[in-house]
């Protein structure tokens, strides 16, 4: 029986609970509007399927090496360079290495912690809803910023709302100890994640590359020693 249950679980990607309400609304509209005019049932039925797909929450295999900075989001690497971190992170006024990941409406939007450590700061900043691919979105858009205190220094992670995103969700708390690859939040319907790195890292991704949350190594802290690479499924 357990083998059958495991097979069923492995055949379907879990849906995050943040999506339940949206799926229910889309399904309700499909039934009601479909009763008024049958083509609307199929239109909103497809919409319901897309909403369920959007809120999928698959398991990921996270590399276990404390030097690795893991991608916090699925999407395309849209920017790599040095940028001054937003003031609410309190990481200083000097430019730091930053990797930006743009999530379109077809990417999984569950966000995962890039490194193990303690979350020492969470700061929400209201703002605009510009295209998340624009550089100025980092400064002007609605965002939620986290600082993770790791053994290699403080890593800044910023959830940025996009053109059609209207809700940033962060269920982690200040003072919480978390491991790399753990889920810490979600952004609804298109957005971006910025990762600010302390000095001593070597970037391991290229512009335009597809990143996978909890799996893709964005950067590595060079400490002069290679370690055995292991992984954790979550």
C-alpha positions as CSV (number, residue, x, y, z in Angstrom):
1,X,0.0,0.0,0.0
2,X,2.8,2.4,0.8
3,X,4.3,1.8,-2.6
4,X,1.0,2.8,-4.3
5,X,0.7,5.9,-2.1
6,X,4.3,6.9,-2.9
7,X,3.6,6.4,-6.6
8,X,0.5,8.6,-6.4
9,X,2.4,11.3,-4.5
10,X,5.3,11.2,-7.0
11,X,2.9,11.5,-10.0
12,X,1.5,14.9,-8.8
13,X,3.3,18.0,-8.0
14,X,2.1,19.5,-4.7
15,X,0.2,22.8,-4.7
16,X,1.2,25.3,-2.1
17,X,-1.6,26.3,0.3
18,X,-1.2,30.0,-0.8
19,X,-2.9,29.0,-4.1
20,X,-6.0,27.2,-2.7
21,X,-8.1,30.4,-2.6
22,X,-7.2,31.5,-6.1
23,X,-7.8,28.0,-7.5
24,X,-11.2,27.9,-5.8
25,X,-12.2,31.3,-7.2
26,X,-11.1,30.4,-10.7
27,X,-13.1,27.1,-10.5
28,X,-16.1,28.8,-9.2
29,X,-16.1,31.3,-12.0
30,X,-15.7,28.5,-14.5
31,X,-18.9,26.8,-13.2
32,X,-21.0,30.0,-12.8
33,X,-20.0,31.7,-16.1
34,X,-20.0,28.3,-17.9
35,X,-23.7,27.9,-16.8
36,X,-24.4,31.3,-18.5
37,X,-22.4,30.6,-21.6
38,X,-20.7,27.3,-22.2
39,X,-17.5,28.6,-23.9
40,X,-16.7,30.5,-20.7
41,X,-16.5,27.2,-18.8
42,X,-13.6,26.1,-21.0
43,X,-11.9,29.5,-20.9
44,X,-12.0,29.6,-17.1
45,X,-11.3,25.9,-16.8
46,X,-8.0,26.5,-18.6
47,X,-7.4,29.5,-16.3
48,X,-8.1,27.2,-13.2
49,X,-5.5,24.7,-14.5
50,X,-3.0,27.5,-15.0
51,X,-3.5,28.9,-11.5
52,X,-2.9,25.4,-10.1
53,X,0.2,25.1,-12.2
54,X,1.4,28.5,-11.0
55,X,1.2,27.6,-7.3
56,X,3.0,24.3,-7.7
57,X,5.5,23.5,-5.0
58,X,7.8,20.7,-6.2
59,X,10.5,19.0,-4.1
60,X,14.1,20.1,-4.9
61,X,17.5,18.5,-4.4
62,X,19.7,21.1,-2.6
63,X,23.5,20.7,-2.7
64,X,24.9,20.6,0.8
65,X,28.0,22.7,0.9
66,X,28.1,25.7,3.2
67,X,30.1,27.7,0.7
68,X,27.4,27.5,-2.0
69,X,24.9,30.3,-2.6
70,X,21.8,28.6,-4.0
71,X,19.2,30.2,-6.2
72,X,16.2,31.4,-4.2
73,X,13.9,31.4,-7.2
74,X,13.1,29.7,-10.5
75,X,13.6,31.9,-13.5
76,X,16.2,33.6,-15.8
77,X,19.3,35.3,-14.5
78,X,18.5,38.8,-15.7
79,X,21.4,40.8,-14.1
80,X,24.9,40.1,-12.7
81,X,27.0,43.0,-11.4
82,X,27.8,45.3,-8.5
83,X,25.0,47.4,-7.1
84,X,24.4,49.3,-3.8
85,X,22.0,47.3,-1.7
86,X,18.7,48.9,-0.6
87,X,19.0,50.9,2.6
88,X,16.6,48.7,4.6
89,X,19.1,45.8,4.4
90,X,21.6,47.9,6.4
91,X,24.5,46.3,4.4
92,X,26.3,49.6,3.9
93,X,26.6,52.0,1.0
94,X,29.3,50.2,-1.0
95,X,28.4,48.3,-4.1
96,X,28.1,44.5,-3.6
97,X,27.9,41.7,-6.1
98,X,24.3,41.1,-7.0
99,X,22.6,38.3,-9.0
100,X,19.0,39.0,-10.1
101,X,16.5,36.3,-11.1
102,X,13.4,37.2,-13.1
103,X,10.4,35.0,-12.7
104,X,7.7,35.0,-15.4
105,X,4.1,33.8,-14.9
106,X,5.1,30.2,-15.9
107,X,7.9,29.8,-13.3
108,X,7.4,28.2,-9.9
109,X,7.1,31.2,-7.5
110,X,8.0,29.5,-4.2
111,X,11.2,31.1,-2.9
112,X,13.9,29.3,-1.0
113,X,16.7,30.5,1.2
114,X,20.1,30.8,-0.6
115,X,22.3,29.9,2.4
116,X,22.0,28.4,5.8
117,X,22.0,30.9,8.6
118,X,19.9,33.1,10.9
119,X,17.4,35.6,9.4
120,X,18.5,38.8,11.3
121,X,16.3,41.3,9.4
122,X,13.1,41.4,7.5
123,X,11.9,44.7,6.1
124,X,8.9,45.4,3.9
125,X,9.0,48.5,1.6
126,X,5.8,49.6,-0.3
127,X,6.4,50.8,-3.8
128,X,5.4,50.7,-7.5
129,X,4.7,47.8,-9.8
130,X,7.1,48.4,-12.7
131,X,8.4,45.7,-15.0
132,X,10.5,43.5,-12.7
133,X,13.2,43.1,-15.4
134,X,14.1,46.8,-15.2
135,X,17.0,47.8,-13.1
136,X,15.0,50.6,-11.4
137,X,12.5,48.0,-10.1
138,X,15.1,47.2,-7.4
139,X,14.7,50.8,-6.1
140,X,11.1,51.7,-6.9
141,X,9.0,48.5,-6.7
142,X,7.2,47.0,-3.7
143,X,9.7,44.7,-2.1
144,X,10.4,42.5,1.0
145,X,14.1,42.3,2.1
146,X,15.8,39.7,4.2
147,X,19.3,39.5,5.7
148,X,20.7,36.0,6.3
149,X,23.6,35.9,8.7
150,X,25.9,33.0,7.5
151,X,29.3,31.9,8.6
152,X,30.7,33.7,5.6
153,X,28.9,37.0,6.2
154,X,25.5,38.6,5.6
155,X,23.6,37.7,2.5
156,X,20.8,40.0,1.3
157,X,17.7,38.6,-0.4
158,X,15.1,40.9,-1.8
159,X,11.7,39.8,-3.1
160,X,10.5,42.3,-5.7
161,X,7.0,42.6,-7.0
162,X,6.6,42.8,-10.8
163,X,4.3,44.4,-13.3
164,X,1.3,42.2,-12.4
165,X,2.4,40.9,-9.0
166,X,0.4,42.4,-6.2
167,X,1.3,40.3,-3.2
168,X,4.6,39.3,-1.6
169,X,4.4,36.6,1.0
170,X,7.1,35.9,3.6
171,X,6.3,33.4,6.3
172,X,9.8,33.4,7.9
173,X,10.5,35.4,11.0
174,X,13.4,37.5,12.3
175,X,15.7,35.4,14.5
176,X,14.7,32.1,12.8
177,X,17.5,29.7,11.9
178,X,17.0,28.1,8.5
179,X,19.0,25.9,6.1
180,X,19.8,26.5,2.4
181,X,16.9,25.4,0.2
182,X,14.2,25.9,2.8
183,X,11.1,27.7,1.7
184,X,10.8,31.2,3.1
185,X,8.2,33.0,0.9
186,X,6.3,33.4,-2.4
187,X,5.4,36.1,-4.8
188,X,2.2,36.0,-6.8
189,X,2.2,36.3,-10.5
190,X,5.5,37.5,-12.0
191,X,8.4,39.1,-10.1
192,X,12.1,39.1,-9.3
193,X,14.6,38.1,-6.6
194,X,17.8,39.9,-6.0
195,X,20.7,38.3,-4.0
196,X,23.4,40.6,-2.6
197,X,26.6,38.8,-1.8
198,X,29.4,39.7,0.7
199,X,32.9,39.9,-0.6
200,X,34.8,36.7,-1.3
201,X,32.4,35.0,-3.7
202,X,32.9,33.7,-7.2
203,X,29.8,33.9,-9.4
204,X,28.9,30.5,-11.1
205,X,26.0,31.5,-13.4
206,X,25.8,33.4,-16.6
207,X,23.5,36.1,-17.8
208,X,20.4,34.6,-19.4
209,X,20.9,31.2,-17.7
210,X,17.9,29.4,-16.3
211,X,18.1,29.0,-12.5
212,X,16.2,26.4,-10.4
213,X,15.2,27.4,-6.8
214,X,17.0,25.3,-4.2
215,X,19.3,23.6,-6.7
216,X,21.3,26.0,-9.0
217,X,24.5,27.3,-7.5
218,X,24.7,31.1,-8.1
219,X,28.0,31.7,-6.4
220,X,30.7,30.1,-4.2
221,X,32.6,31.4,-1.3
222,X,36.3,30.7,-2.1
223,X,37.9,29.4,1.1
224,X,40.7,27.4,-0.5
225,X,39.4,24.0,0.1
226,X,37.3,21.6,-1.9
227,X,34.6,19.7,0.0
228,X,32.6,16.6,-0.9
229,X,29.3,17.6,-2.5
230,X,26.2,16.1,-1.1
231,X,22.6,17.0,-1.6
232,X,19.3,17.2,0.4
233,X,15.8,16.5,-1.0
234,X,13.1,18.9,0.1
